[in-house]
């Protein structure tokens, strides 16, 4: 633990943080062979003034895959998946998350996010055809596939359908965590709350996640790296209109469910299959909503076979 002094004389307890320095820990925890640091670099597309979309490009050569994280996450949620895949890919920080710009209107709906992602992919991953989206990233990927089918040849949804917002109980635990305290007295406090809300994950993996997803303020308190939706945007958590987008898809579709997650229920799967009879559905045992965090190697295998 290093200590620095912030503005105003406040001391800030700052754990050592190297954005690209924890991959060996990811590999060891997942049981992946370590052959040395992967090729990873941060890129950005400026799609409009104040609208920079940041992303992590893995591997050499043009990205073959695009990975979109869930709400209140960031591109590093895919680190272990990317290590297991060993393929060129782009993991995007959605607007309002990670290193991407926050929008003054705080309106991060799937439709708005899909517009931003479409513009960013034109610059950062024009040759990628398989898009994998988890939760909010999955709904964004669905809108992207329907509105810009030339950018999505294969679509994978990770533990989400347009039915995600039709019953409060589906996302109650997630919402309670995301809408919790906006800041914390220390890194230890923010980590403790994260561990308490994720009993199925190891503290070491959650520590890495918090380091990627939080930052110290000059006054010494810690805050998340994601922007919060304001009430005007929060009131629009009705995604049912995206069922029509799903019906319109003409590319292969795969839904991955976490066996311990309430976000996708059997009725959602039935509706998806009614609208897309050829869609595949795979359940990952032991995984909650964040399949990429709970069972990253298994998810990587599914992605590799699909696209």
ABEGO torsion letter per residue (X at the ends): XBBBBBBGGBBBBBBBBBAAAAAAAAAAAAGBBBAEBBBBBBBBBBABBGBBBBBBBBEBEBBABBBBBBBGBBAAAAAAAAAAAGBBBBBBBBBGBEABBBBAAGBBBAAAAAAAAAAAAAAABAABABBBBBEAAAAAAAAAAAABAAABABBBBBGBBAAAAABAAAAAAAAAAAABBABBABAAAAAAAAAAABAABBAAAAAAAAAAABBBBAAGBBBBABBBBBAAAAAAABAAAAAAAAAABABBBBBBBBAABAABBAAAAAAAAAABAABBBBBBBGBBABAAAABAAAAAAAAAAAX
